[in-house]
Structures are given as C-alpha cells and as structure tokens.
Amino acid sequence: MSDDPAAQPVEPRAAATVLLIRDEPGTGDLQVFLQRRVAGMAFAGGMTVFPGGGVSAGDEPDPARWRGPEPERFGARLAQPADLAAALVTAAVRETFEECGVLLAAPAGTEPGRLDAAATWRDDLVARRITLPGLLAAHDLELRADLLVPWSRWITPPRNPKRYDTAFLVARVPDGQVADDATTEAVEARWWSPAEALSGYEDGDLELMPPTLRTLQELHRHDSAGEVLAAAAARDIEPITPEVRREGRVVTITLPGDPDWIYEETTR
C-alpha cells in the first residue's frame, strides 16, 4: 500500500470470484470451497480465498453458447456494462474450472455433471492452449450463466499498488462433479463450513482478506445452499471500497456504512 497521498490510483483490474457452495453429504449443512494460496504468490500469498481471478482477453462469450439471464441483467445487478458483465461471468466459469475442476457448462438441454475428458480440457485451459469459449465450441457445450447468482462487488482501495474490481458470484457445485485441490496456486483446498473457517481465522490458523472474512460472516447466517442462493437473488448490491487507515505498523480497515465492522493487521 502506498503512503503517498498524491500518488495516482492504479486502475483496478476486473476480476471474478466464485462462492462455490454445497450441502454437506450426510448432514446437509452449508459448506463453501476455500483454497489456501501458495505463500510466495505475488497477490494474496498465504491467504485462504474463494476460487477466482482476473478477466483475461479470451473471456468474451459466444452469445449462442450462453444459457441463462442475459449479460444486461448481470450488469444491472453489478452496476457494470453488459459486455464487461458477460466477461466477468465467463471468467468466473473459467477460473472455477481451472482452480478446482468444476465446470459450469453442459451440452444443450442437459445439466452439468461428470465429464470424463474434463482433466484434459482443464490442462489445455490452464496452459492457455484454448480459451473457455473455444473449449465450449469444440465440445458443443453451453456456458450455464443461470447457475451463477451475483452476491457482491468489491473494489480495492485507491492507495493499493495492485487493485481489483471483483464480482463475487454464488454457484452450487453440480451433482456428479468434485471440487479438488489440483491447482499449483494453492497448498490446500477443501470444503469448509463458514463457522469452521471463521473459527480458524479467530484462532490465527487461517489468514483471510477483508472481502473473504465479510463474505464468510454473511454466509454463516444461512443453513443451506438453497438459502444462500435465495438470499443472493434478493440482495441489493452496492460496490464496496474498504476504507483504510494506517497508524505506524497497524492498518485498520473499515467498511463504508458499517462503522462497527473493523479489520486490523500489522505490517512488517
């Protein structure tokens, strides 16, 4: 974070994050998929996060392979132009497939399920040998935008040297698909209940960034994946830019409109 108040803010990069949820087999309790990122990564190293990442040049969907609400509807919810909203949804699907092997796509007229060739497709996508729209076209699949519901939008504070304007979207893991830890970006990836993750944060076992912490606190209010999806559809989404104050090595982060929510960290 820059200490020069006169520094020109960096333009935030568009990004998408997916709150991948399920009802725990056996108990039916709500769970969310989280990844602990490799410590040496340039962004959020060592942090426990939801799957996601920045919009790439290839994240321009084919309208003929888009199933679900039109991009204009996503744009209205996220206060973004329709073309950018379409790219955000595409990036969300791509990143979820790359990072945990869950593909929110299916042949026309069917539901997403087990895909025997998914490992090869995923390798090609990660290696940038193909874009997601190219992969869908090659295997006659539709992007299932109807399985994603906007949850929130977070914008990194202006003084940060690396900034993102991130759409948070919710999706239930499709039946027959398994979220895994086969990504080089994480040292651990698994299902957590929101309560378990929050307890790990309180005990110092998990490092969470403010958007992740706040989102887990919100998810903790719900008991099932169905409740979360219903709540997502009813939410009023206002872009959130945290407010940052530094006193010595202590950085305090608050949220506009919620003065009681406070996040503190000590810098080196």
PyRosetta script that sets phi, psi and omega in degrees:
from pyrosetta import init, pose_from_sequence

init()
pose = pose_from_sequence("MSDDPAAQPVEPRAAATVLLIRDEPGTGDLQVFLQRRVAGMAFAGGMTVFPGGGVSAGDEPDPARWRGPEPERFGARLAQPADLAAALVTAAVRETFEECGVLLAAPAGTEPGRLDAAATWRDDLVARRITLPGLLAAHDLELRADLLVPWSRWITPPRNPKRYDTAFLVARVPDGQVADDATTEAVEARWWSPAEALSGYEDGDLELMPPTLRTLQELHRHDSAGEVLAAAAARDIEPITPEVRREGRVVTITLPGDPDWIYEETTR")
pose.set_psi(1, 131.1)
pose.set_omega(1, -178.3)
pose.set_phi(2, -77.0)
pose.set_psi(2, 142.1)
pose.set_omega(2, 176.5)
pose.set_phi(3, -98.9)
pose.set_psi(3, 2.6)
pose.set_omega(3, -179.1)
pose.set_phi(4, -90.9)
pose.set_psi(4, 106.2)
pose.set_omega(4, -176.7)
pose.set_phi(5, -65.3)
pose.set_psi(5, -17.2)
pose.set_omega(5, -178.7)
pose.set_phi(6, -90.0)
pose.set_psi(6, -6.6)
pose.set_omega(6, -177.6)
pose.set_phi(7, -63.3)
pose.set_psi(7, 139.2)
pose.set_omega(7, 178.9)
pose.set_phi(8, -71.3)
pose.set_psi(8, 126.8)
pose.set_omega(8, -179.2)
pose.set_phi(9, -60.8)
pose.set_psi(9, 142.3)
pose.set_omega(9, 175.6)
pose.set_phi(10, -74.0)
pose.set_psi(10, 139.0)
pose.set_omega(10, 177.6)
pose.set_phi(11, -68.2)
pose.set_psi(11, 124.5)
pose.set_omega(11, -178.4)
pose.set_phi(12, -68.5)
pose.set_psi(12, 142.5)
pose.set_omega(12, 177.9)
pose.set_phi(13, -87.0)
pose.set_psi(13, 136.0)
pose.set_omega(13, 177.6)
pose.set_phi(14, -67.2)
pose.set_psi(14, 136.3)
pose.set_omega(14, -177.6)
pose.set_phi(15, -147.7)
pose.set_psi(15, 163.8)
pose.set_omega(15, 178.9)
pose.set_phi(16, -136.2)
pose.set_psi(16, 140.0)
pose.set_omega(16, 177.5)
pose.set_phi(17, -127.0)
pose.set_psi(17, 142.0)
pose.set_omega(17, -178.1)
pose.set_phi(18, -116.5)
pose.set_psi(18, 123.9)
pose.set_omega(18, 171.8)
pose.set_phi(19, -86.3)
pose.set_psi(19, 91.2)
pose.set_omega(19, -178.4)
pose.set_phi(20, -83.4)
pose.set_psi(20, 119.5)
pose.set_omega(20, -171.7)
pose.set_phi(21, -124.6)
pose.set_psi(21, 162.5)
pose.set_omega(21, 174.0)
pose.set_phi(22, -159.3)
pose.set_psi(22, 167.3)
pose.set_omega(22, 168.0)
pose.set_phi(23, -94.0)
pose.set_psi(23, 125.1)
pose.set_omega(23, -175.7)
pose.set_phi(24, -57.9)
pose.set_psi(24, 128.3)
pose.set_omega(24, 176.9)
pose.set_phi(25, -56.7)
pose.set_psi(25, 132.1)
pose.set_omega(25, 179.0)
pose.set_phi(26, 98.0)
pose.set_psi(26, -51.6)
pose.set_omega(26, -176.9)
pose.set_phi(27, -99.6)
pose.set_psi(27, -28.8)
pose.set_omega(27, -176.0)
pose.set_phi(28, 79.1)
pose.set_psi(28, 5.5)
pose.set_omega(28, -179.2)
pose.set_phi(29, -75.9)
pose.set_psi(29, 148.7)
pose.set_omega(29, -179.9)
pose.set_phi(30, -64.1)
pose.set_psi(30, 135.5)
pose.set_omega(30, 172.4)
pose.set_phi(31, -134.6)
pose.set_psi(31, 153.9)
pose.set_omega(31, 178.1)
pose.set_phi(32, -131.3)
pose.set_psi(32, 145.8)
pose.set_omega(32, -176.8)
pose.set_phi(33, -89.5)
pose.set_psi(33, 127.1)
pose.set_omega(33, -178.2)
pose.set_phi(34, -129.7)
pose.set_psi(34, 151.3)
pose.set_omega(34, 179.5)
pose.set_phi(35, -127.3)
pose.set_psi(35, 134.7)
pose.set_omega(35, 173.3)
pose.set_phi(36, -93.5)
pose.set_psi(36, 112.9)
pose.set_omega(36, -173.0)
pose.set_phi(37, -72.6)
pose.set_psi(37, 152.6)
pose.set_omega(37, 176.9)
pose.set_phi(38, -56.9)
pose.set_psi(38, 135.2)
pose.set_omega(38, -172.4)
pose.set_phi(39, -61.1)
pose.set_psi(39, -33.4)
pose.set_omega(39, -174.6)
pose.set_phi(40, -85.4)
pose.set_psi(40, 4.9)
pose.set_omega(40, -177.3)
pose.set_phi(41, -69.6)
pose.set_psi(41, 148.2)
pose.set_omega(41, -175.3)
pose.set_phi(42, -64.8)
pose.set_psi(42, -33.8)
pose.set_omega(42, -179.8)
pose.set_phi(43, -119.7)
pose.set_psi(43, 127.9)
pose.set_omega(43, 175.3)
pose.set_phi(44, 58.7)
pose.set_psi(44, 33.8)
pose.set_omega(44, 177.3)
pose.set_phi(45, -59.5)
pose.set_psi(45, 131.2)
pose.set_omega(45, 179.4)
pose.set_phi(46, 80.9)
pose.set_psi(46, -8.6)
pose.set_omega(46, -178.6)
pose.set_phi(47, -80.8)
pose.set_psi(47, 151.9)
pose.set_omega(47, 172.9)
pose.set_phi(48, -96.7)
pose.set_psi(48, 124.8)
pose.set_omega(48, -168.8)
pose.set_phi(49, -138.0)
pose.set_psi(49, 169.8)
pose.set_omega(49, 168.5)
pose.set_phi(50, -83.7)
pose.set_psi(50, 155.8)
pose.set_omega(50, 174.6)
pose.set_phi(51, -59.4)
pose.set_psi(51, 145.1)
pose.set_omega(51, 178.4)
pose.set_phi(52, 161.4)
pose.set_psi(52, 177.5)
pose.set_omega(52, 179.6)
pose.set_phi(53, 174.2)
pose.set_psi(53, -176.1)
pose.set_omega(53, -175.4)
pose.set_phi(54, -75.6)
pose.set_psi(54, 154.2)
pose.set_omega(54, 174.1)
pose.set_phi(55, -68.5)
pose.set_psi(55, 134.9)
pose.set_omega(55, 179.2)
pose.set_phi(56, -108.9)
pose.set_psi(56, 166.9)
pose.set_omega(56, -176.9)
pose.set_phi(57, -60.0)
pose.set_psi(57, -29.4)
pose.set_omega(57, -178.0)
pose.set_phi(58, -84.6)
pose.set_psi(58, 2.3)
pose.set_omega(58, -176.3)
pose.set_phi(59, -87.0)
pose.set_psi(59, 52.2)
pose.set_omega(59, 176.5)
pose.set_phi(60, -115.0)
pose.set_psi(60, 105.3)
pose.set_omega(60, -171.0)
pose.set_phi(61, -71.6)
pose.set_psi(61, 154.6)
pose.set_omega(61, 172.1)
pose.set_phi(62, -86.1)
pose.set_psi(62, 115.5)
pose.set_omega(62, -178.4)
pose.set_phi(63, -54.8)
pose.set_psi(63, -27.9)
pose.set_omega(63, -179.8)
pose.set_phi(64, -72.1)
pose.set_psi(64, -15.6)
pose.set_omega(64, -178.8)
pose.set_phi(65, -115.5)
pose.set_psi(65, 27.5)
pose.set_omega(65, -179.5)
pose.set_phi(66, -110.3)
pose.set_psi(66, 120.1)
pose.set_omega(66, 177.6)
pose.set_phi(67, -118.9)
pose.set_psi(67, 121.5)
pose.set_omega(67, 179.2)
pose.set_phi(68, 132.7)
pose.set_psi(68, -166.6)
pose.set_omega(68, -179.8)
pose.set_phi(69, -55.3)
pose.set_psi(69, 142.6)
pose.set_omega(69, 179.4)
pose.set_phi(70, -64.4)
pose.set_psi(70, 153.8)
pose.set_omega(70, 178.3)
pose.set_phi(71, -53.0)
pose.set_psi(71, -32.0)
pose.set_omega(71, 179.2)
pose.set_phi(72, -60.0)
pose.set_psi(72, -34.8)
pose.set_omega(72, -180.0)
pose.set_phi(73, -71.2)
pose.set_psi(73, -39.7)
pose.set_omega(73, 174.0)
pose.set_phi(74, -64.6)
pose.set_psi(74, -40.7)
pose.set_omega(74, 179.3)
pose.set_phi(75, -61.9)
pose.set_psi(75, -39.9)
pose.set_omega(75, 178.7)
pose.set_phi(76, -64.2)
pose.set_psi(76, -40.4)
pose.set_omega(76, 179.8)
pose.set_phi(77, -67.8)
pose.set_psi(77, -36.8)
pose.set_omega(77, -174.0)
pose.set_phi(78, -98.8)
pose.set_psi(78, 0.9)
pose.set_omega(78, -176.9)
pose.set_phi(79, 56.0)
pose.set_psi(79, 48.1)
pose.set_omega(79, 179.1)
pose.set_phi(80, -131.9)
pose.set_psi(80, 155.1)
pose.set_omega(80, 174.2)
pose.set_phi(81, -60.3)
pose.set_psi(81, 152.6)
pose.set_omega(81, -176.1)
pose.set_phi(82, -59.6)
pose.set_psi(82, -40.5)
pose.set_omega(82, -178.1)
pose.set_phi(83, -66.4)
pose.set_psi(83, -37.5)
pose.set_omega(83, 177.1)
pose.set_phi(84, -70.7)
pose.set_psi(84, -38.6)
pose.set_omega(84, 178.2)
pose.set_phi(85, -60.5)
pose.set_psi(85, -40.6)
pose.set_omega(85, 178.1)
pose.set_phi(86, -62.8)
pose.set_psi(86, -40.7)
pose.set_omega(86, 178.6)
pose.set_phi(87, -67.1)
pose.set_psi(87, -36.1)
pose.set_omega(87, 178.4)
pose.set_phi(88, -64.8)
pose.set_psi(88, -43.0)
pose.set_omega(88, 178.6)
pose.set_phi(89, -64.9)
pose.set_psi(89, -42.1)
pose.set_omega(89, 178.6)
pose.set_phi(90, -63.2)
pose.set_psi(90, -43.4)
pose.set_omega(90, 177.4)
pose.set_phi(91, -62.1)
pose.set_psi(91, -38.1)
pose.set_omega(91, 178.8)
pose.set_phi(92, -61.6)
pose.set_psi(92, -44.1)
pose.set_omega(92, 179.1)
pose.set_phi(93, -66.5)
pose.set_psi(93, -44.4)
pose.set_omega(93, 179.9)
pose.set_phi(94, -61.6)
pose.set_psi(94, -50.0)
pose.set_omega(94, -177.0)
pose.set_phi(95, -63.4)
pose.set_psi(95, -37.6)
pose.set_omega(95, 179.4)
pose.set_phi(96, -64.7)
pose.set_psi(96, -39.8)
pose.set_omega(96, 178.1)
pose.set_phi(97, -69.0)
pose.set_psi(97, -45.4)
pose.set_omega(97, -178.7)
pose.set_phi(98, -63.0)
pose.set_psi(98, -42.7)
pose.set_omega(98, -169.5)
pose.set_phi(99, -89.4)
pose.set_psi(99, -26.5)
pose.set_omega(99, -179.5)
pose.set_phi(100, -140.5)
pose.set_psi(100, 8.8)
pose.set_omega(100, 171.7)
pose.set_phi(101, 77.7)
pose.set_psi(101, 10.8)
pose.set_omega(101, 179.0)
pose.set_phi(102, -98.6)
pose.set_psi(102, 123.0)
pose.set_omega(102, -177.1)
pose.set_phi(103, -112.1)
pose.set_psi(103, 114.3)
pose.set_omega(103, 179.9)
pose.set_phi(104, -88.9)
pose.set_psi(104, 66.1)
pose.set_omega(104, -179.7)
pose.set_phi(105, -155.6)
pose.set_psi(105, 157.7)
pose.set_omega(105, -178.3)
pose.set_phi(106, -163.7)
pose.set_psi(106, 159.6)
pose.set_omega(106, 172.1)
pose.set_phi(107, -59.5)
pose.set_psi(107, 150.0)
pose.set_omega(107, -179.0)
pose.set_phi(108, -53.7)
pose.set_psi(108, 135.5)
pose.set_omega(108, 177.1)
pose.set_phi(109, 81.8)
pose.set_psi(109, 4.0)
pose.set_omega(109, 179.5)
pose.set_phi(110, -125.5)
pose.set_psi(110, 170.2)
pose.set_omega(110, 176.9)
pose.set_phi(111, -101.5)
pose.set_psi(111, 150.8)
pose.set_omega(111, 176.9)
pose.set_phi(112, -59.0)
pose.set_psi(112, 142.3)
pose.set_omega(112, 178.9)
pose.set_phi(113, -158.6)
pose.set_psi(113, -158.8)
pose.set_omega(113, -179.9)
pose.set_phi(114, -63.3)
pose.set_psi(114, 136.3)
pose.set_omega(114, 178.8)
pose.set_phi(115, -125.5)
pose.set_psi(115, 111.4)
pose.set_omega(115, -172.9)
pose.set_phi(116, -63.8)
pose.set_psi(116, -29.6)
pose.set_omega(116, -178.3)
pose.set_phi(117, -96.0)
pose.set_psi(117, 10.9)
pose.set_omega(117, -172.8)
pose.set_phi(118, -59.8)
pose.set_psi(118, -35.0)
pose.set_omega(118, -177.4)
pose.set_phi(119, -63.8)
pose.set_psi(119, -42.8)
pose.set_omega(119, 178.5)
pose.set_phi(120, -66.5)
pose.set_psi(120, -43.4)
pose.set_omega(120, 178.6)
pose.set_phi(121, -59.3)
pose.set_psi(121, -42.7)
pose.set_omega(121, -178.2)
pose.set_phi(122, -64.2)
pose.set_psi(122, -43.2)
pose.set_omega(122, 178.3)
pose.set_phi(123, -59.8)
pose.set_psi(123, -42.7)
pose.set_omega(123, 179.5)
pose.set_phi(124, -63.4)
pose.set_psi(124, -38.3)
pose.set_omega(124, -179.3)
pose.set_phi(125, -69.4)
pose.set_psi(125, -46.1)
pose.set_omega(125, -179.8)
pose.set_phi(126, -62.1)
pose.set_psi(126, -38.5)
pose.set_omega(126, -178.8)
pose.set_phi(127, -79.9)
pose.set_psi(127, -0.7)
pose.set_omega(127, 179.5)
pose.set_phi(128, 62.9)
pose.set_psi(128, 28.9)
pose.set_omega(128, 173.2)
pose.set_phi(129, -79.4)
pose.set_psi(129, -12.7)
pose.set_omega(129, 179.9)
pose.set_phi(130, -155.5)
pose.set_psi(130, 151.8)
pose.set_omega(130, 173.8)
pose.set_phi(131, -90.8)
pose.set_psi(131, 166.2)
pose.set_omega(131, 177.1)
pose.set_phi(132, -62.5)
pose.set_psi(132, -47.5)
pose.set_omega(132, 176.8)
pose.set_phi(133, -57.9)
pose.set_psi(133, -37.1)
pose.set_omega(133, 177.3)
pose.set_phi(134, -64.9)
pose.set_psi(134, -40.1)
pose.set_omega(134, 178.5)
pose.set_phi(135, -64.8)
pose.set_psi(135, -43.4)
pose.set_omega(135, 179.6)
pose.set_phi(136, -61.9)
pose.set_psi(136, -42.0)
pose.set_omega(136, 179.8)
pose.set_phi(137, -66.4)
pose.set_psi(137, -40.4)
pose.set_omega(137, -177.1)
pose.set_phi(138, -64.8)
pose.set_psi(138, -28.9)
pose.set_omega(138, -175.8)
pose.set_phi(139, -117.0)
pose.set_psi(139, 15.7)
pose.set_omega(139, 174.7)
pose.set_phi(140, 54.3)
pose.set_psi(140, 53.5)
pose.set_omega(140, -180.0)
pose.set_phi(141, -114.7)
pose.set_psi(141, 156.6)
pose.set_omega(141, 173.1)
pose.set_phi(142, -108.4)
pose.set_psi(142, 138.9)
pose.set_omega(142, 172.0)
pose.set_phi(143, -74.0)
pose.set_psi(143, 125.9)
pose.set_omega(143, -174.4)
pose.set_phi(144, -94.8)
pose.set_psi(144, 75.8)
pose.set_omega(144, 178.0)
pose.set_phi(145, -62.3)
pose.set_psi(145, -24.0)
pose.set_omega(145, -179.1)
pose.set_phi(146, -69.2)
pose.set_psi(146, -12.7)
pose.set_omega(146, 179.4)
pose.set_phi(147, -90.3)
pose.set_psi(147, -3.7)
pose.set_omega(147, -179.5)
pose.set_phi(148, -112.4)
pose.set_psi(148, 133.9)
pose.set_omega(148, 179.3)
pose.set_phi(149, -126.7)
pose.set_psi(149, 125.9)
pose.set_omega(149, 178.7)
pose.set_phi(150, -58.6)
pose.set_psi(150, 141.2)
pose.set_omega(150, 179.4)
pose.set_phi(151, -116.8)
pose.set_psi(151, -47.7)
pose.set_omega(151, -177.7)
pose.set_phi(152, -163.3)
pose.set_psi(152, 174.0)
pose.set_omega(152, 176.2)
pose.set_phi(153, -140.0)
pose.set_psi(153, 124.0)
pose.set_omega(153, -177.9)
pose.set_phi(154, -119.2)
pose.set_psi(154, 136.4)
pose.set_omega(154, 179.0)
pose.set_phi(155, -121.0)
pose.set_psi(155, 126.1)
pose.set_omega(155, 179.7)
pose.set_phi(156, -60.6)
pose.set_psi(156, 139.1)
pose.set_omega(156, 179.9)
pose.set_phi(157, -54.3)
pose.set_psi(157, 149.7)
pose.set_omega(157, -173.4)
pose.set_phi(158, -58.5)
pose.set_psi(158, -31.2)
pose.set_omega(158, -173.8)
pose.set_phi(159, -82.8)
pose.set_psi(159, -4.4)
pose.set_omega(159, 178.6)
pose.set_phi(160, -74.5)
pose.set_psi(160, 140.6)
pose.set_omega(160, -179.5)
pose.set_phi(161, -73.6)
pose.set_psi(161, -22.9)
pose.set_omega(161, 177.6)
pose.set_phi(162, -123.6)
pose.set_psi(162, 116.7)
pose.set_omega(162, -172.7)
pose.set_phi(163, -123.9)
pose.set_psi(163, 147.4)
pose.set_omega(163, 177.4)
pose.set_phi(164, -134.6)
pose.set_psi(164, 146.9)
pose.set_omega(164, 170.7)
pose.set_phi(165, -113.9)
pose.set_psi(165, 100.4)
pose.set_omega(165, -164.4)
pose.set_phi(166, -111.9)
pose.set_psi(166, 126.5)
pose.set_omega(166, 172.0)
pose.set_phi(167, -88.7)
pose.set_psi(167, 126.2)
pose.set_omega(167, 174.7)
pose.set_phi(168, -98.8)
pose.set_psi(168, 124.5)
pose.set_omega(168, -179.4)
pose.set_phi(169, -126.8)
pose.set_psi(169, 148.1)
pose.set_omega(169, -178.7)
pose.set_phi(170, -104.2)
pose.set_psi(170, 140.5)
pose.set_omega(170, 174.1)
pose.set_phi(171, -147.5)
pose.set_psi(171, 139.2)
pose.set_omega(171, 173.0)
pose.set_phi(172, -85.2)
pose.set_psi(172, 135.8)
pose.set_omega(172, 179.8)
pose.set_phi(173, -62.9)
pose.set_psi(173, 129.8)
pose.set_omega(173, -178.5)
pose.set_phi(174, -64.9)
pose.set_psi(174, 148.0)
pose.set_omega(174, 174.8)
pose.set_phi(175, -59.2)
pose.set_psi(175, 136.7)
pose.set_omega(175, 178.3)
pose.set_phi(176, 89.6)
pose.set_psi(176, -9.1)
pose.set_omega(176, 177.3)
pose.set_phi(177, -106.6)
pose.set_psi(177, 148.8)
pose.set_omega(177, -175.8)
pose.set_phi(178, -123.6)
pose.set_psi(178, 122.3)
pose.set_omega(178, 174.0)
pose.set_phi(179, -76.7)
pose.set_psi(179, 132.5)
pose.set_omega(179, -173.9)
pose.set_phi(180, -127.2)
pose.set_psi(180, -176.3)
pose.set_omega(180, -179.4)
pose.set_phi(181, -111.3)
pose.set_psi(181, 22.4)
pose.set_omega(181, -176.6)
pose.set_phi(182, -84.2)
pose.set_psi(182, 62.0)
pose.set_omega(182, 175.2)
pose.set_phi(183, -135.0)
pose.set_psi(183, 142.5)
pose.set_omega(183, 179.0)
pose.set_phi(184, -78.6)
pose.set_psi(184, -7.0)
pose.set_omega(184, -176.9)
pose.set_phi(185, -87.2)
pose.set_psi(185, -8.2)
pose.set_omega(185, -175.6)
pose.set_phi(186, -133.9)
pose.set_psi(186, 147.1)
pose.set_omega(186, 176.1)
pose.set_phi(187, -96.7)
pose.set_psi(187, -12.3)
pose.set_omega(187, 178.6)
pose.set_phi(188, -154.9)
pose.set_psi(188, 139.5)
pose.set_omega(188, 177.2)
pose.set_phi(189, -152.4)
pose.set_psi(189, 125.8)
pose.set_omega(189, -179.1)
pose.set_phi(190, -166.1)
pose.set_psi(190, 177.0)
pose.set_omega(190, 177.8)
pose.set_phi(191, -84.5)
pose.set_psi(191, 137.5)
pose.set_omega(191, 177.0)
pose.set_phi(192, -130.6)
pose.set_psi(192, 147.9)
pose.set_omega(192, 163.4)
pose.set_phi(193, -78.0)
pose.set_psi(193, 148.4)
pose.set_omega(193, 177.0)
pose.set_phi(194, -54.9)
pose.set_psi(194, -37.3)
pose.set_omega(194, -179.8)
pose.set_phi(195, -64.2)
pose.set_psi(195, -41.0)
pose.set_omega(195, 179.7)
pose.set_phi(196, -64.1)
pose.set_psi(196, -43.7)
pose.set_omega(196, 179.8)
pose.set_phi(197, -65.5)
pose.set_psi(197, -42.0)
pose.set_omega(197, 179.6)
pose.set_phi(198, -66.1)
pose.set_psi(198, -37.2)
pose.set_omega(198, 176.6)
pose.set_phi(199, -64.8)
pose.set_psi(199, -40.1)
pose.set_omega(199, 177.2)
pose.set_phi(200, -62.6)
pose.set_psi(200, -36.4)
pose.set_omega(200, 177.1)
pose.set_phi(201, -67.1)
pose.set_psi(201, -45.4)
pose.set_omega(201, -179.3)
pose.set_phi(202, -62.7)
pose.set_psi(202, -33.9)
pose.set_omega(202, -179.3)
pose.set_phi(203, -82.7)
pose.set_psi(203, -5.7)
pose.set_omega(203, -179.7)
pose.set_phi(204, 84.2)
pose.set_psi(204, 9.6)
pose.set_omega(204, -179.6)
pose.set_phi(205, -84.6)
pose.set_psi(205, -24.4)
pose.set_omega(205, 178.7)
pose.set_phi(206, -121.3)
pose.set_psi(206, 139.2)
pose.set_omega(206, 172.2)
pose.set_phi(207, -102.0)
pose.set_psi(207, 124.2)
pose.set_omega(207, -178.4)
pose.set_phi(208, -123.9)
pose.set_psi(208, 136.5)
pose.set_omega(208, 171.6)
pose.set_phi(209, -77.4)
pose.set_psi(209, 158.4)
pose.set_omega(209, -176.7)
pose.set_phi(210, -51.9)
pose.set_psi(210, -45.3)
pose.set_omega(210, 179.8)
pose.set_phi(211, -62.1)
pose.set_psi(211, -37.5)
pose.set_omega(211, 179.0)
pose.set_phi(212, -67.4)
pose.set_psi(212, -44.9)
pose.set_omega(212, 179.3)
pose.set_phi(213, -60.3)
pose.set_psi(213, -49.7)
pose.set_omega(213, -179.0)
pose.set_phi(214, -60.9)
pose.set_psi(214, -42.1)
pose.set_omega(214, -178.1)
pose.set_phi(215, -66.3)
pose.set_psi(215, -41.4)
pose.set_omega(215, 177.0)
pose.set_phi(216, -62.7)
pose.set_psi(216, -38.0)
pose.set_omega(216, 176.4)
pose.set_phi(217, -62.4)
pose.set_psi(217, -38.5)
pose.set_omega(217, 178.1)
pose.set_phi(218, -69.1)
pose.set_psi(218, -42.8)
pose.set_omega(218, 179.2)
pose.set_phi(219, -63.8)
pose.set_psi(219, -32.4)
pose.set_omega(219, -177.8)
pose.set_phi(220, -62.6)
pose.set_psi(220, -16.3)
pose.set_omega(220, 179.1)
pose.set_phi(221, -77.9)
pose.set_psi(221, -7.4)
pose.set_omega(221, -174.2)
pose.set_phi(222, -117.8)
pose.set_psi(222, 151.1)
pose.set_omega(222, -174.7)
pose.set_phi(223, -100.2)
pose.set_psi(223, -16.5)
pose.set_omega(223, -174.4)
pose.set_phi(224, -147.8)
pose.set_psi(224, 164.7)
pose.set_omega(224, 177.6)
pose.set_phi(225, -62.5)
pose.set_psi(225, -38.8)
pose.set_omega(225, 179.2)
pose.set_phi(226, -61.6)
pose.set_psi(226, -40.1)
pose.set_omega(226, 178.2)
pose.set_phi(227, -63.8)
pose.set_psi(227, -40.6)
pose.set_omega(227, -178.9)
pose.set_phi(228, -64.7)
pose.set_psi(228, -44.7)
pose.set_omega(228, -179.5)
pose.set_phi(229, -64.0)
pose.set_psi(229, -39.3)
pose.set_omega(229, 177.7)
pose.set_phi(230, -65.6)
pose.set_psi(230, -41.3)
pose.set_omega(230, 178.7)
pose.set_phi(231, -65.3)
pose.set_psi(231, -38.6)
pose.set_omega(231, 179.6)
pose.set_phi(232, -61.2)
pose.set_psi(232, -41.5)
pose.set_omega(232, -177.9)
pose.set_phi(233, -65.7)
pose.set_psi(233, -24.8)
pose.set_omega(233, -175.7)
pose.set_phi(234, -98.1)
pose.set_psi(234, -4.3)
pose.set_omega(234, -174.9)
pose.set_phi(235, -73.7)
pose.set_psi(235, 142.8)
pose.set_omega(235, 167.7)
pose.set_phi(236, -92.4)
pose.set_psi(236, 119.0)
pose.set_omega(236, -173.6)
pose.set_phi(237, -100.6)
pose.set_psi(237, 117.1)
pose.set_omega(237, 173.7)
pose.set_phi(238, -114.9)
pose.set_psi(238, 131.9)
pose.set_omega(238, 178.5)
pose.set_phi(239, -55.8)
pose.set_psi(239, 134.8)
pose.set_omega(239, -177.6)
pose.set_phi(240, -110.9)
pose.set_psi(240, 119.8)
pose.set_omega(240, 172.5)
pose.set_phi(241, -115.9)
pose.set_psi(241, 106.1)
pose.set_omega(241, -178.6)
pose.set_phi(242, -57.9)
pose.set_psi(242, 150.8)
pose.set_omega(242, 177.3)
pose.set_phi(243, -103.0)
pose.set_psi(243, 131.3)
pose.set_omega(243, -171.4)
pose.set_phi(244, -116.9)
pose.set_psi(244, 134.9)
pose.set_omega(244, 174.8)
pose.set_phi(245, -131.8)
pose.set_psi(245, 132.6)
pose.set_omega(245, 179.8)
pose.set_phi(246, -113.9)
pose.set_psi(246, 130.9)
pose.set_omega(246, 173.2)
pose.set_phi(247, -131.3)
pose.set_psi(247, 101.9)
pose.set_omega(247, -174.7)
pose.set_phi(248, 65.1)
pose.set_psi(248, -125.8)
pose.set_omega(248, -179.3)
pose.set_phi(249, -91.6)
pose.set_psi(249, -2.7)
pose.set_omega(249, -176.6)
pose.set_phi(250, -96.1)
pose.set_psi(250, 123.8)
pose.set_omega(250, 177.2)
pose.set_phi(251, -107.6)
pose.set_psi(251, 124.2)
pose.set_omega(251, 179.2)
pose.set_phi(252, -111.5)
pose.set_psi(252, 129.9)
pose.set_omega(252, -178.2)
pose.set_phi(253, -119.0)
pose.set_psi(253, 129.3)
pose.set_omega(253, 176.5)
pose.set_phi(254, -126.0)
pose.set_psi(254, 169.4)
pose.set_omega(254, -179.0)
pose.set_phi(255, -114.3)
pose.set_psi(255, 135.8)
pose.set_omega(255, 178.8)
pose.set_phi(256, -60.3)
pose.set_psi(256, 134.1)
pose.set_omega(256, 179.4)
pose.set_phi(257, 83.4)
pose.set_psi(257, -3.4)
pose.set_omega(257, 179.3)
pose.set_phi(258, -139.7)
pose.set_psi(258, 72.9)
pose.set_omega(258, -174.1)
pose.set_phi(259, -64.6)
pose.set_psi(259, -17.3)
pose.set_omega(259, -179.1)
pose.set_phi(260, -80.7)
pose.set_psi(260, -13.2)
pose.set_omega(260, -179.8)
pose.set_phi(261, -90.5)
pose.set_psi(261, 119.2)
pose.set_omega(261, -175.7)
pose.set_phi(262, -133.2)
pose.set_psi(262, 135.3)
pose.set_omega(262, 177.0)
pose.set_phi(263, -125.9)
pose.set_psi(263, 128.1)
pose.set_omega(263, 179.9)
pose.set_phi(264, -125.2)
pose.set_psi(264, 143.4)
pose.set_omega(264, 173.7)
pose.set_phi(265, -142.8)
pose.set_psi(265, 153.4)
pose.set_omega(265, 178.7)
pose.set_phi(266, -107.0)
pose.set_psi(266, 123.1)
pose.set_omega(266, -179.9)
pose.set_phi(267, -87.0)
pose.set_psi(267, 163.1)
pose.set_omega(267, 179.7)
pose.set_phi(268, -83.0)
pose.dump_pdb("model.pdb")
